[in-house]
Amino acid sequence: MSTWHNRNAKEVLRALDTDPRRGLTPAEAARRLDKHGHNVLEEHQRESLLKRFLRQMTDPMILVLLAAAVLSLVVSGGEDWIEAVVILVIVLVNACISISQEDSAEKALEALRKMSAPLAKALRGGAMVRVETTLLVPGDIILLEAGDLVPADARILESANLRADEAAMTGESVPVEKEAGVLPAETPLGDRRNMVISATVITNGRATCVVTGTGMDTEMGRIAGMLMDEEEPQTPLQRRMAEISQSLSFLCLAVCAVMFGVGLLQRKDMLEMFMTAVSLAVAAIPEGLPAIVTIVLAMGVQRMVRRNAIVKKLPAVETLGCTGVVCSDKTGTLTQNVMTAVEVWTASPRERTLALTIGALCNDSVLTYDRKGGFVTAGDPTETALVALAAREGVDKNKLEREMPRRGELSFDSERKLMSTVHPLPGGGFRVMVKGAPDVLLRRCATAPRAAAAANEEMASRALRVLGTAYKDLPALPARLESEALERGLTFAGLIGMIDPPRREVKAAVAQCYAAGIRPVMITGDHKLTAVAIARELDIFRDGDLAITG
């Protein structure tokens, strides 16, 4: 396992033999490209149609069918060919369905391969240039900014307010704060704050990083490698059918051999005894059993396809039918993976617009309108949720920024858990607008309603992610913007609650699981209260159930 996260920046640069001020020379980059290959996911070596068809013929169940067809023709002397043709048609249909399912499943790998940005900003020979992502190599110094798709796994050297959306890799809907530093070697992938992962998205800030892995040597590449792994254990049905096929084959051969031998000892005609032994073998082989199993499995696959589920291997339907427990991730599977602001709490109704205004102005996301009057937001999911809620209630971020342009800011960081911006007031003076963690914000407020803390806890218990808003008026713009001066003595404005809402179809699917005797289990990295609230809303968590942390 790579330990780049466990080394300081100098050690990483030394190990990769690169200069943080000049990057790689074009000649060195070309040499490393020859050594490591292009920064792309390897294409799966697809079997030819003939090879895939022949592989279907090696299944013991199919071999039994083929044996029955051949013996049927031998016994009848070619006259009774209808039974043999029916058996062969069943075999061909089975093979075609299996091949079709494999083709559909391989589209998952193609989707992974397309998750790549076309260009990246890299330092080559002392100059910052745009390079095709396929040409990046370990040791390249790259620059990442908000909105960039991370082109390769990289170690952060320097960063400023960096956050990344890693939902595609870890399932977490909230962007992860990133910073340079050294982490313990045993730190799991989802907690490696000093690394950026290929195919994730930078939502805020910027960073200078050094590429540590490209192509199949990235975390995304390892996933692709697992998808390409063809070593699969046999299903219980496959094992049982193989055992039955072998037992029947040995038994038939033994009985036929004994009958043939006894006939020869009794000086009967050799051809007559051979035909008798073959007739016995045909009668003993239950060709109806594998035919019925094949048809039932094929019907099961088609029913799964109609429900948008792709089954790569036909016998997997039988194993799926024995499922007793379904474990599912929360973010993006049970929920929509879209943060949505759904509730505003203020001490009085007149403060609601003030809270929305602070949420819209103390915000780095972008709001744009289309010709039909609809709007689109871009940026950090939490901030876009605030802007979208304000826009829905008539508080236009763009209009506010024209009237009260930003004159200064204190960016969010994980220690303060606050973000502040300074704006001129129409009547003179300036207003400091602050948003952040409610518990921290309330401690910094000189004026705050007593019910605010209780409201924060109540909203959190309903799986809402809560942000507090506050403000402070100043007669003049300070020469230096410092947290101790700006973010003290605040006036509380309100609380805004957000949630990654459940998918509409999930509750019905959970009900179907219970009806089928399947127990659904939700697995998530979210806070226990948030997890329980979502699970309870979806009827996954019921009275008496346990929520386990660890």
KASULWO-V783119 format. One record per pair of residues at least 24 apart in sequence whose C-alpha atoms are under 7 Angstrom apart, sorted by sequence separation. I is the first residue (numbers start at 1). J is the second residue. D is the distance in Angstrom with one decimal. If there is no record, write none. Layout:
BEGIN
i = {I:I}
j = {J:J}
d = {D:D}
END
This chain:
BEGIN
i = {156:469:256:469:360:468:469:359:360:441:468:359:467:468:62:252:438:466:467:360:437:438:466:467:120:436:437:466:507:117:168:252:435:436:465:466:507:435:436:464:465:117:166:356:435:464:465:116:165:166:434:435:464:164:165:361:434:463:164:165:360:433:434:156:164:165:357:433:459:56:155:156:163:164:432:433:155:163:361:431:432:154:155:163:431:432:53:154:162:163:339:431:153:154:161:162:339:430:431:444:445:446:447:448:153:161:162:341:430:444:445:446:447:448:152:153:160:161:162:340:341:429:430:444:445:446:447:152:160:339:429:430:444:445:150:151:159:160:429:430:445:150:151:159:341:150:158:159:149:150:158:149:150:156:157:158:149:156:157:148:149:156:157:147:148:155:156:147:154:155:146:147:154:155:145:146:154:155:146:153:154:362:146:152:153:154:362:145:146:153:145:152:153:144:145:152:144:143:144:143:153:142:143:152:463:141:142:463:141:142:461:462:141:461:140:141:463:139:140:362:462:463:41:139:362:461:138:139:362:137:138:138:358:138:359:137:238:237:235:235:237:116:115:235:39:40:39:38:39:38:39:26:25:26:23:24:25:22:23:24:22:23:33:347:22:23:22:33:21:32:29:359:358:355:109:24:23:23:109:18:20:16:17:16:355:354:355:351:346:9:346:345:346:344:345:4:344:345:344:343:344:343:341:342:343:341:342:341:173:340:341:172:339:340:171:339:340:171:339:338:337:173:336:335:336:335:336:335:336:334:335:334:334:8:8:41:42:7:39:40:41:6:39:203:204:5:6:38:203:5:6:6:41:61:60:61:64:3:60:44:61:60:5:5:5:326:330:324:325:326:327:328:329:330:324:325:326:327:328:329:330:323:324:325:326:327:328:329:327:75:94:90:75:75:94:105:104:71:105:101:72:101:102:71:101:102:101:68:98:98:68:68:65:65:61:161:161}
j = {180:493:281:494:386:494:495:386:387:468:495:387:495:496:91:281:467:495:496:390:467:468:496:497:151:467:468:497:538:149:200:284:467:468:497:498:539:468:469:497:498:151:200:390:469:498:499:151:200:201:469:470:499:200:201:397:470:499:201:202:397:470:471:194:202:203:395:471:497:95:194:195:202:203:471:472:195:203:401:471:472:195:196:204:472:473:95:196:204:205:381:473:196:197:204:205:382:473:474:487:488:489:490:491:197:205:206:385:474:488:489:490:491:492:197:198:205:206:207:385:386:474:475:489:490:491:492:198:206:385:475:476:490:491:197:198:206:207:476:477:492:198:199:207:389:199:207:208:199:200:208:200:201:207:208:209:201:208:209:201:202:209:210:201:202:209:210:202:209:210:202:203:210:211:202:203:211:212:204:211:212:420:205:211:212:213:421:205:206:213:206:213:214:206:207:214:207:207:208:208:218:208:209:218:529:208:209:530:209:210:529:530:210:530:210:211:533:210:211:433:533:534:113:211:434:533:211:212:435:211:212:213:433:214:435:214:315:315:315:316:318:199:199:319:133:134:134:134:135:135:136:124:124:125:123:124:125:123:124:125:124:125:135:449:125:126:126:137:126:137:137:469:469:469:224:140:140:141:227:139:141:138:139:139:493:493:494:493:493:157:494:494:495:494:495:155:495:496:496:496:497:497:496:497:498:497:498:498:331:498:499:331:498:499:331:499:500:332:500:500:500:337:500:500:501:501:502:502:503:502:503:503:506:181:182:215:216:182:214:215:216:182:215:379:380:182:183:215:380:183:184:185:221:241:241:242:245:185:242:228:245:245:192:194:195:518:522:517:518:519:520:521:522:523:518:519:520:521:522:523:524:518:519:520:521:522:523:524:523:275:294:291:278:279:298:310:310:278:312:310:282:311:312:282:312:313:313:282:313:314:285:287:287:290:290:412:413}
d = {5.2:5.4:7.0:5.4:6.3:6.0:6.2:5.7:5.1:6.5:4.6:6.9:5.7:6.4:6.7:5.6:5.7:6.6:5.4:6.6:5.5:4.6:5.6:6.5:6.9:5.4:6.0:4.4:5.0:5.8:6.6:6.9:6.6:5.4:5.5:6.3:6.9:5.5:6.8:5.3:4.9:6.0:5.2:5.5:4.5:5.2:6.0:6.2:6.0:6.8:5.7:6.4:5.1:6.9:5.1:6.4:5.2:6.8:5.5:6.2:5.5:6.2:5.8:5.4:4.3:6.3:6.6:4.6:6.8:5.8:6.1:5.7:6.0:5.3:5.4:6.8:4.6:5.6:6.9:6.7:5.0:5.7:6.5:5.0:5.7:6.2:6.3:5.4:5.4:6.5:5.8:4.4:5.8:6.7:6.6:4.3:6.2:5.8:6.0:6.7:6.6:4.6:6.7:6.5:4.6:4.7:5.6:5.3:5.1:5.1:5.2:5.5:4.9:5.0:6.5:4.9:5.5:6.9:6.7:5.0:6.1:5.8:6.2:6.0:4.2:6.1:6.0:4.3:5.6:5.9:4.5:6.2:6.2:5.5:6.5:5.3:5.8:6.3:5.5:6.5:6.1:5.0:6.2:4.1:6.0:5.3:5.5:6.4:5.9:5.5:5.2:5.9:5.9:6.8:5.6:6.9:4.6:6.2:5.1:5.9:6.4:4.3:7.0:6.5:5.4:5.4:6.6:5.4:5.9:5.4:5.0:5.6:5.3:6.5:6.4:4.8:4.2:6.5:4.6:6.0:5.0:6.2:5.6:6.5:5.8:6.8:5.5:6.0:6.4:5.1:4.2:6.3:6.6:5.4:6.6:5.4:5.2:5.9:6.4:4.8:5.7:5.9:6.4:6.8:6.5:7.0:5.4:4.0:5.7:6.2:5.7:6.8:4.5:6.7:5.6:6.5:5.3:5.7:5.3:6.1:5.5:6.5:5.7:5.2:6.6:7.0:4.9:6.4:6.9:6.8:4.9:5.6:5.7:6.6:6.9:6.3:6.9:7.0:6.8:6.7:6.8:6.1:5.9:6.3:6.6:5.9:4.3:5.2:6.1:5.8:6.1:6.4:5.5:6.6:4.9:5.2:4.5:6.3:5.1:5.8:6.4:5.9:6.9:6.6:5.3:6.2:3.7:6.0:6.5:6.3:6.6:7.0:6.5:6.0:6.3:6.1:6.1:5.5:6.9:5.6:6.5:7.0:6.8:5.2:5.4:6.6:5.4:6.3:6.6:5.9:4.5:5.6:6.5:7.0:5.0:6.9:5.7:6.4:4.5:5.8:6.3:5.0:6.9:6.0:7.0:5.8:5.6:4.0:6.1:5.3:6.5:6.1:6.4:5.4:5.3:5.5:6.1:6.8:4.6:5.4:5.7:5.6:6.2:6.1:5.9:5.5:5.9:3.9:5.5:5.8:5.0:5.9:6.2:6.6:5.6:5.1:6.7:5.9:5.0:4.5:5.5:5.4:4.1:5.7:6.4:6.1:5.0:6.6:5.1:5.7:5.6:5.1:6.0:6.2:7.0:6.9:6.6:6.1:5.4:6.3:6.8:6.3:6.7:6.2:6.6:6.9:6.3:6.7:5.3:6.3:6.0:6.3:5.9:6.3:4.6:4.7:4.9:4.6:5.1:5.0:5.6:6.8:6.2:5.9:6.0:5.8:5.9:5.7:6.7:6.6:6.6:6.8:6.6:6.1:7.0:6.2:6.7:6.8:5.6:6.6:6.5:5.8:4.5:6.1:4.7:6.8:6.9:6.2:6.3:5.8:6.8:6.3:5.9:6.9:5.8:6.8:6.6}
END
